[in-house]
Amino acid sequence: MSVHLRLTEAAAEDIRDLDPQHSKAYIDFDHKIRQNKNHGSLRFKALSGHKNLYSARVGGDYRALMVHAGNDTYVVVAVQPRSTVYERLERGLRFEVNHVTGQFETIEPEVARRLAEQAAPARPERDPQPKQETVPGVLDGFTDDELSKLGVSRALLPAIRDVKDDSGLVTLADALPPHTADVLMNLATGMSIDEVMENITDPARPDDPVDPADMAAAVERTTSITTSDLALQAIHRQDFAKWRMFLHPSQNKLVTKNYRGPARVSGGPGTGKTVVALHRTARLAREHASGTPILLTSFNVGLAKHLKRQLGELLTTEEMKRVEVVNIDSLAMRIAKERGIIDTSARPLDDTEAKRWWQTAMDEAGDREFGPDFCHEEWTEVVCGNIIDSRDGYLRVRRAGRSHRLSRPQRVRFWKVCERFTARLEEEKRFTYPWLSARTAVSLNGDSTASRPRYRHVLVDEAQDMSAAQWRLLRALVPERENDMFIAGDSHQRIYGAPLALGPLGINIVGRSTRLTLSYRTTQEILQAAIAMVSGESFDDLDNGVDHLTGYRSVRYGPAPNLIGAATRKDELAAVVEEIRAWTNEGVDPSAIAICTPTKTPLEEIRDHLTGVGIATVPVQDGTKGDGVRLSTMHGLKGLEFERIVIAGVGAAEFPRPFVRQRRTDPAEHRRLMRKERSLLFVAASRARDALSVTWTGKPCEFLEPLL
Ligand SMILES: Nc1ncnc2c1ncn2[C@@H]1O[C@H](COP(=O)(O)OP(=O)(O)OP(=O)(O)O)[C@@H](O)[C@H]1O
């Protein structure tokens, strides 16, 4: 008579909203019903006239409404006052297996219809009774059969037909099953039936055939249903981070699917790529209790720390031991030291220092043709990326992706400069990270006896910024096999690396790429502004194709970004202060606000000014420590998110940054750098959850033009 209890997302929300007394009562209820559903105080009973539906007393007049999902499994679908539960049932509340996705769905046709009616555009006053047919429905272009084939329940069609505009659809979406909302939103934003079928419906189909009468199978498939254990833990900790309990079906598929080789997930900012990578890592860690560890890696130390913290919320301490979470450069350095590739005292050479060294190498070689920026990029992308260690190798290599052609004599000259640079690295026991990754990959690949394979699975976040040499290292760390690599990234957010194709690096993702389109982070207004900032540019898909943001959207709405042009720097600083004060007066926690600028100097100016007017600030890299508004360069916001963001200092004189403007004489290189600058602004803007303000002095930067 013991019961296995599950919980829908809606029921979890009901529980979260309970007052402390009923919350405690729910924990008692959960405990009792699991042991014996017929315990007298529970008044457990089947509801007549409703197939598979049961009710039980939680405490006071609160009832748990449950769906029987075979054997001893019950799914709690609502925890509400008795009168509310019965009223909803009378109005047609029911639970179905979706005929296409096979997922468990809550259908409330009357609620949907009411919402659709409420959201209908107001009638003009002088025309109180216009003819009905004068306002077309937003989905009139699609037949009932077409919508049904895409996975929309026929019970919801009358409500859907009542929707007259996009904002009505957004209102209605709250009352729709997630798949239905997804299909309709995509159709409304201009996707064709075929595109929705390919991008939304087909990926949501289960591998096994759908039986609309098989509730047990549906519950197993449904990601918006969790085990009540996890929910109870969350209740105890008052912690309802939804991403840990409920994934969107499109996200869950990426977590559970087994791939025959490397797979990639792309998608705009905030679509849950990191969440998917985390859940997939957790799933793999749970499946493999012992043996070779799993690697979860990202671009920099801060991001890796963030991943580790979040993974710790999904796994037990024991399970965490099966996963190594480390940024790619630290990993390369550790393995390189272990294998004696570099001395334990060797130190990295950062980009600025490296460029000075290139200048010296050119001076010594008497060659002024190339310039330190060119040399450093050529070295990173071509020499390290292709693991070249000889003049002949360099003379032969295909310099894919580089904007300049080099003649043979030019290559010979560059190699001379390069030899001086590498000799100095050796002499002074220094290294650049791409060089280190390349050398480590060579060492691992050439060693058949060493402790290979190092990892069972490798998962990579922020993949767009990894360099070719880093991919070679990652490839060397995991043998080619099922589920070997999982790659999450968005080329629109590339602010460090260069475009590349993974195939030639031994990572074949063809046919194993998926795109997420629903943003959980930003509002539709911020998202559209961010998209406008990168409009007109083309982005690669790591596979010799083009990436795009078609169908990328949010279901949240909010204020339009606040665009503030100031005549003087003093006025701009005053505008920043005004924004921060307005937000904190609304009750926003200062630590949920970030201010970013293109470079460090204006940030320091803002910091000093805010301190002067009594607003505390904290550098973003200090993580969760301290009260105060977070300050960062745009680069420092990579991978993070804040409730509200001010992007300051984006006047035409400051952004794109001056060094990019100086490269105008070299059109190909200039284009490449401009794309990165656009991406930088895109990254900064898309970190904001609820509100975004952009400030500048004088003329605004050209990337803001589509917004003005
Ligand atoms: N299924 C979900 N339910 C609720 N929240 C979610 C879900 N998936 C993602 N989120 C939330 O959306 C936000 C963005 O998620 P995440 O960081 O994984 O996106 P991303 O695609 O990696 O973003 P970016 O590319 O901008 O770094 C986070 O706050 C995350 O908790």
The ligand as an SDF file (V2000), in Angstrom:
LIG
                    3D

 31 33  0  0  0  0  0  0  0  0999 V2000
   14.2900   24.6600  -17.6960 N   0  0  0  0  0  0  0  0  0  0  0  0
   14.5550   25.7570  -17.0220 C   0  0  0  0  0  0  0  0  0  0  0  0
   13.7150   26.1910  -16.0550 N   0  0  0  0  0  0  0  0  0  0  0  0
   13.9590   27.3310  -15.3840 C   0  0  0  0  0  0  0  0  0  0  0  0
   15.0510   28.0960  -15.5790 N   0  0  0  0  0  0  0  0  0  0  0  0
   15.9360   27.7120  -16.5160 C   0  0  0  0  0  0  0  0  0  0  0  0
   15.7350   26.5300  -17.2880 C   0  0  0  0  0  0  0  0  0  0  0  0
   16.7820   26.4200  -18.1360 N   0  0  0  0  0  0  0  0  0  0  0  0
   17.5920   27.4710  -17.9120 C   0  0  0  0  0  0  0  0  0  0  0  0
   17.0870   28.2380  -16.9320 N   0  0  0  0  0  0  0  0  0  0  0  0
   17.6670   29.4860  -16.3880 C   0  0  0  0  0  0  0  0  0  0  0  0
   17.9440   30.3570  -17.4710 O   0  0  0  0  0  0  0  0  0  0  0  0
   19.1450   31.0710  -17.2500 C   0  0  0  0  0  0  0  0  0  0  0  0
   20.0840   30.8500  -18.4010 C   0  0  0  0  0  0  0  0  0  0  0  0
   20.4960   29.4920  -18.4260 O   0  0  0  0  0  0  0  0  0  0  0  0
   21.9510   29.0780  -18.9300 P   0  0  0  0  0  0  0  0  0  0  0  0
   22.9830   29.9030  -18.2620 O   0  0  0  0  0  0  0  0  0  0  0  0
   22.0650   27.6030  -18.8730 O   0  0  0  0  0  0  0  0  0  0  0  0
   21.8210   29.5490  -20.4510 O   0  0  0  0  0  0  0  0  0  0  0  0
   22.9400   29.5640  -21.5780 P   0  0  0  0  0  0  0  0  0  0  0  0
   22.2630   29.1800  -22.8420 O   0  0  0  0  0  0  0  0  0  0  0  0
   24.1350   28.7810  -21.1670 O   0  0  0  0  0  0  0  0  0  0  0  0
   23.2710   31.1140  -21.6000 O   0  0  0  0  0  0  0  0  0  0  0  0
   24.5400   31.9200  -22.1920 P   0  0  0  0  0  0  0  0  0  0  0  0
   24.8170   31.3910  -23.5520 O   0  0  0  0  0  0  0  0  0  0  0  0
   24.0390   33.3150  -22.2410 O   0  0  0  0  0  0  0  0  0  0  0  0
   25.6720   31.7650  -21.2360 O   0  0  0  0  0  0  0  0  0  0  0  0
   19.6860   30.5900  -15.9060 C   0  0  0  0  0  0  0  0  0  0  0  0
   19.2390   31.4710  -14.9140 O   0  0  0  0  0  0  0  0  0  0  0  0
   19.0260   29.2440  -15.7340 C   0  0  0  0  0  0  0  0  0  0  0  0
   18.9050   28.9050  -14.3910 O   0  0  0  0  0  0  0  0  0  0  0  0
  1  2  1  0
  2  3  1  0
  2  7  2  0
  3  4  2  0
  4  5  1  0
  5  6  2  0
  6  7  1  0
  6 10  1  0
  7  8  1  0
  8  9  2  0
  9 10  1  0
 10 11  1  0
 11 12  1  0
 11 30  1  0
 12 13  1  0
 13 14  1  0
 13 28  1  0
 14 15  1  0
 15 16  1  0
 16 17  2  0
 16 18  1  0
 16 19  1  0
 19 20  1  0
 20 21  2  0
 20 22  1  0
 20 23  1  0
 23 24  1  0
 24 25  2  0
 24 26  1  0
 24 27  1  0
 28 29  1  0
 28 30  1  0
 30 31  1  0
M  END
$$$$
